[in-house]
Amino acid sequence: MSQPVKNALPSASRNTTTQFSRALRAALASACLMGMSLSHAQMAQTSTDRNVPAATARQQAAEIARGDPARWSREDTTPDARLRTLRKEMGAALQEAKGACRALPAAERSACNKEAQANYQKDMAGARAQAAAGG
């Protein structure tokens, strides 16, 4: 009778596992920040493609024509790179929220814009703190 094969699958090195864990934590933290921002912004307004300003829609169409952004498939390996990606994502969320605010009645627009800007500032502070902490 044959014996079971020990270590049939090669184990990952400690360095690879640590890098993966760090990247996973960073991705999870980023997703949480974005989720909190977007869920809070969507409580007051609904965001659709109609809320996107014309200039932003043209830019998005050009980006889509070029294919998926590199940030979707290439890992940010440094805190600065992660912060740049977060800034771009949060900036897009802010533009979208402000677009939704423009669709509101004039009496509600100012409060909506202030809330969107406050959410952006809070999220950016969290991202900067995360980048300063190194991960």
N, C-alpha and C positions, 0 to 999 in steps of 0.2 A: 504494500500500500504506500502511495507517495505521501510525503509530508507537505504541509502547507508552505507556500513560499513566504519567507519573511521579507518584509520591506518591498512588497511587489510594486508599490508606487514610490518614486523618489520623494523624499521630504524636501520642503523648501528650506533654504538657508535662513538663519536667524535674521540676517540683514534684509532679505527679501520680504520676510514676514513682517518685520518692523516697518519697512517702507509701505507695504500694503496696508497695514493697520493705520498708519499715519494718514495715508491718502483716504482711506475709508472714513476715518474720523472727520477729516476736513470736508469730504463730500457730504457727510451726514450733517455736519454743522452748517454748511452752506445751504443745504436743502431746507434745514429747519429755519434758518434766517429768512430765506426766500418765502417759505411757506407761511411763516408768521406775517411777513410783510404783505404778501398777496391776500391771505385770508382776511387780514384786518382791512385792507383797502377794498376788498370786495363786499364787506359787510354793508358799506354805505352805498356802493354803486356796483353795477354789473359791467364788466369789461368785455367788449367784443371788438371785432375788427373795425367796426364803424367808429370806435373811439380813437383810433390811431390817426394822428395828423397826416395829411397828404405827403409831406416831405418824408416822414418816417415810413409810410407805406411804400414810397418809391425806393428808399434805402433798403427796406426789408426785401422787396422784390428783387433788387440787384443782388443781395446776399443769397437769396434762395437760388437764383440763377447760377451762382458760383458753386453751389453745393453746401453741404453741412459745414458750419464753422469748425475750425480746428479745435476749438475749446470743447467740442462735444466728444471728440475721440482722442485727444492728446491730453495727457495728465499735466497739470500745472505742478512743476517740480519744486518751485521756490515759493516762499511766502509772498514775495512781490508779484509773482505771476498769478497766484491765487487771488490776491487783492485786486489786480487789474481785471481779472475775469469777473469777480464779484461786483466791482464798480460798474462794469458794462451791463451786467444783468440787472443790477439795482437801478441804474439809469434808465434802462428800458422799462422796468416796472413803474418808475416814477412818471415817465412820459405817458404810459398807458393809463395810469391813474388820473393824470391831469386831463387826458383826453376824455375820460369818463366824466370828470368834473365839468368840462365844457358842455356836456349834454344836459346838465342839471339846470333848473331855473336859476336866474341871476341871484336871487336871494340866498341860495344855498352854495353857490359856486365858491365864494371866498373861503368859507369854512372847510369845504371839501379840499381845496388847494392847500390850505394850511395843514390839514390832516395828512395829506399825501406827502407834503414836504417834511413834516415831523416824522412820519414813518421812515422816509428815506434817510433823514439825519440819524435816527435811532439805529437803523440797520447798518449804515456806514460806520457808526461808532462801534457797533458790535464786530463788524468785519475788521476794522483797524485794530481792535483789541485782540481779536483772534490772530491776526497777522503778527502783532507784536509778541504774542505768546508763542509764536513759531508753529502754529499748526491749526 
